[in-house]
Amino acid sequence: MQAMAVSDLEAGIKGMSLTELPYPHAAENDVVVRVHAAGFTPGELDWPATWTDRAGRDRTPSVPGHELSGVVVELGYGTTGLTVGQRVFGMADWTRNGSLAEYTAVEARNLAPLPADIDHVNAAALPISGLTAWQGLFTHGHLTTGQTVLIHGAAGGVGSIAVQLAREAGAHVIGTGRTADRDRTLALGADAFVDLDTEKLADAGDVDLLFDVIGGDILTRSTTLVREGGTVVTIAEPPEVFPRNGRALFFVVEPDRSQLIELATRVRDGRLKPIVGAVRPLAEAVAAFAPDKRTPGKTVIQVAGETR
């Protein structure tokens, strides 16, 4: 099969190329998916798990990409809950070859059924950003109706979904970003926007939940806005400052079939829209990783010829 593989940690993007790799093996409780569309995280070539397996052994050449949408073509021994020919979407494992390939083997529990009226491109833009937003707001942040949430990076992949989910949940939503992000954030449903280039964070006022994707000084200064007993949730780094009598935590997104189903239901109903930027063929995945080629919204790699 064809796959976009990286041969050398030191080479990074320069070591990435379209190559022929063996068809993947479906281990126990795995499925093999014919990938129609795939997503990736630009910084994943810097992750240790991109280069080693669960035992820490080198596994280059490594196939990046951890979001996928496609069709099940094979079941591993003991696999239940999915069937051959079924449309699915979800997350590929962190320490195994990923989704920038014609076929990939994935633990069945990491995938959810994909409704027929959601196309593969939009589905591939949803898993990591959608699950991160859901888990940050609800699993860890315990956001409820009537609360105020401050969402950093509100126009980005995670932030744009978080804004939509928080608004639907009945929260008062304040987004932050750069000047060019204001109109996009407000159009997503945010009640207010703070421009990190020209405005003061204090303009956001007091909040019940801070959802951070930036870290550093922005995270530290924002924590002072959280009301007593409130919560700070970040995906950037372990927080060093805690709200008074409250919680501050760092988390890494985890696969969750039930949450993927919740997200897909909202996409079908028109309550949630993943923001897709560029759509590139597999042969152009190298260029998609380049910092100067990134566009607003999620870049999706179209692997199969059809998107539905």
ZAMARGU-4260 file (C-alpha; in steps of 0.2 Angstrom, whole numbers, plus 5000, padded with zeros to 4 digits):
<rodrens>
0) 5000/5000/5000 | 5005/5018/4998 | 5009/5028/5014 | 5017/5044/5019 | 5031/5039/5030
5) 5045/5047/5040 | 5061/5038/5041 | 5072/5049/5052 | 5068/5059/5068 | 5082/5071/5065
10) 5076/5074/5047 | 5058/5078/5052 | 5048/5084/5037 | 5063/5082/5025 | 5063/5064/5029
15) 5045/5062/5025 | 5040/5054/5008 | 5026/5044/4999 | 5032/5026/4999 | 5026/5008/4998
20) 5023/4999/5015 | 5016/4982/5019 | 4997/4980/5021 | 4994/4982/5040 | 4991/4967/5052
25) 4974/4967/5061 | 4979/4961/5079 | 4966/4955/5092 | 4952/4968/5094 | 4958/4978/5079
30) 4950/4983/5062 | 4959/4987/5046 | 4952/5003/5039 | 4953/5008/5021 | 4956/5027/5024
35) 4946/5039/5014 | 4952/5055/5023 | 4964/5058/5037 | 4969/5072/5049 | 4986/5076/5057
40) 4993/5087/5071 | 5007/5098/5064 | 5018/5096/5079 | 5017/5077/5080 | 5034/5074/5072
45) 5041/5080/5089 | 5031/5068/5099 | 5041/5053/5106 | 5026/5041/5102 | 5028/5045/5084
50) 5045/5036/5084 | 5043/5021/5096 | 5030/5008/5100 | 5022/5005/5117 | 5038/4996/5123
55) 5049/5011/5118 | 5057/5002/5103 | 5061/5011/5087 | 5047/5009/5074 | 5053/5019/5059
60) 5048/5022/5046 | 5033/5029/5055 | 5017/5034/5047 | 5010/5050/5055 | 4992/5055/5057
65) 4980/5051/5071 | 4963/5055/5063 | 4954/5045/5050 | 4938/5042/5041 | 4935/5027/5030
70) 4928/5010/5028 | 4931/4994/5038 | 4939/4980/5027 | 4945/4967/5039 | 4942/4962/5057
75) 4955/4956/5069 | 4952/4941/5080 | 4939/4944/5093 | 4934/4961/5086 | 4916/4965/5090
80) 4905/4981/5088 | 4910/4984/5070 | 4907/4975/5053 | 4916/4974/5037 | 4910/4987/5025
85) 4905/4999/5039 | 4909/5017/5038 | 4919/5023/5053 | 4929/5038/5060 | 4940/5040/5075
90) 4957/5041/5081 | 4972/5030/5077 | 4984/5024/5091 | 4998/5036/5096 | 5011/5022/5096
95) 5007/5014/5080 | 5007/5018/5062 | 4994/5031/5058 | 4981/5037/5046 | 4992/5045/5031
100) 4991/5028/5022 | 4979/5019/5011 | 4975/5006/5025 | 4978/5007/5044 | 4975/4995/5058
105) 4966/5003/5073 | 4959/4997/5089 | 4940/4995/5086 | 4936/5004/5102 | 4944/5020/5095
110) 4932/5021/5081 | 4913/5025/5080 | 4900/5022/5066 | 4900/5036/5053 | 4882/5041/5047
115) 4880/5040/5029 | 4876/5059/5027 | 4892/5065/5035 | 4906/5065/5022 | 4923/5058/5025
120) 4932/5075/5024 | 4922/5083/5038 | 4923/5067/5048 | 4942/5067/5047 | 4942/5084/5054
125) 4932/5080/5070 | 4940/5066/5081 | 4955/5075/5090 | 4948/5092/5090 | 4931/5087/5094
130) 4936/5075/5108 | 4948/5087/5115 | 4934/5101/5116 | 4921/5089/5123 | 4933/5082/5136
135) 4940/5099/5141 | 4923/5107/5143 | 4913/5093/5150 | 4923/5078/5156 | 4936/5089/5165
140) 4928/5106/5166 | 4911/5100/5171 | 4903/5115/5161 | 4885/5118/5165 | 4871/5130/5159
145) 4873/5148/5164 | 4892/5147/5168 | 4904/5158/5159 | 4919/5150/5150 | 4934/5158/5143
150) 4941/5148/5128 | 4958/5153/5121 | 4962/5150/5103 | 4944/5151/5099 | 4945/5151/5080
155) 4957/5136/5080 | 4953/5117/5077 | 4950/5114/5096 | 4943/5131/5100 | 4931/5132/5086
160) 4922/5116/5091 | 4923/5121/5110 | 4914/5137/5106 | 4900/5128/5097 | 4898/5115/5111
165) 4899/5127/5125 | 4886/5139/5117 | 4874/5124/5114 | 4876/5119/5132 | 4869/5136/5137
170) 4886/5144/5143 | 4891/5162/5141 | 4906/5160/5129 | 4921/5172/5128 | 4934/5168/5115
175) 4951/5174/5113 | 4963/5175/5098 | 4971/5187/5086 | 4963/5202/5077 | 4959/5192/5062
180) 4950/5179/5073 | 4936/5190/5080 | 4923/5189/5066 | 4926/5170/5064 | 4924/5167/5083
185) 4908/5178/5085 | 4901/5169/5070 | 4903/5152/5079 | 4892/5158/5093 | 4904/5167/5105
190) 4896/5180/5116 | 4912/5191/5117 | 4929/5191/5110 | 4946/5197/5118 | 4959/5202/5105
195) 4976/5196/5113 | 4985/5208/5101 | 4976/5224/5106 | 4965/5221/5122 | 4968/5216/5140
200) 4964/5199/5146 | 4955/5207/5161 | 4942/5213/5149 | 4935/5196/5149 | 4929/5198/5167
205) 4927/5184/5179 | 4924/5166/5172 | 4919/5149/5180 | 4930/5139/5168 | 4946/5143/5158
210) 4949/5131/5143 | 4967/5134/5137 | 4976/5128/5122 | 4991/5141/5123 | 5000/5139/5139
215) 5014/5150/5145 | 5011/5167/5151 | 4994/5168/5144 | 4989/5153/5154 | 4996/5160/5170
220) 4988/5177/5168 | 4971/5170/5163 | 4970/5160/5179 | 4968/5176/5189 | 4951/5178/5180
225) 4944/5162/5186 | 4931/5164/5201 | 4934/5156/5217 | 4930/5137/5216 | 4932/5138/5197
230) 4942/5127/5185 | 4957/5128/5174 | 4958/5115/5160 | 4973/5116/5148 | 4980/5105/5134
235) 4996/5115/5133 | 5006/5111/5149 | 5004/5106/5167 | 4997/5122/5176 | 5008/5130/5190
240) 4994/5142/5196 | 4978/5137/5203 | 4962/5147/5206 | 4957/5149/5224 | 4948/5134/5231
245) 4947/5128/5213 | 4955/5115/5201 | 4968/5117/5188 | 4973/5102/5177 | 4982/5097/5161
250) 4975/5082/5150 | 4979/5073/5134 | 4964/5068/5123 | 4958/5050/5124 | 4948/5040/5112
255) 4930/5038/5117 | 4917/5030/5105 | 4902/5037/5115 | 4908/5055/5113 | 4912/5052/5095
260) 4894/5047/5092 | 4888/5063/5102 | 4899/5074/5090 | 4893/5065/5075 | 4875/5067/5080
265) 4878/5086/5082 | 4886/5087/5065 | 4871/5078/5057 | 4859/5090/5066 | 4868/5105/5060
270) 4872/5110/5078 | 4891/5108/5075 | 4902/5111/5060 | 4920/5106/5060 | 4930/5120/5051
275) 4939/5112/5036 | 4953/5122/5028 | 4964/5115/5014 | 4960/5097/5007 | 4976/5089/4999
280) 4979/5073/4991 | 4991/5060/5000 | 5005/5065/4989 | 5005/5082/4995 | 5005/5078/5014
285) 5023/5084/5016 | 5018/5101/5010 | 5003/5101/5022 | 5015/5099/5037 | 5026/5114/5032
290) 5022/5129/5044 | 5021/5141/5029 | 5008/5131/5021 | 4995/5130/5035 | 4978/5138/5032
295) 4964/5143/5044 | 4954/5127/5048 | 4959/5109/5049 | 4969/5103/5034 | 4963/5086/5029
300) 4972/5073/5018 | 4961/5065/5005 | 4968/5047/5003 | 4954/5038/4993 | 4948/5046/4977
305) 4930/5048/4984 | 4926/5059/4999 | 4909/5051/5004
</rodrens>
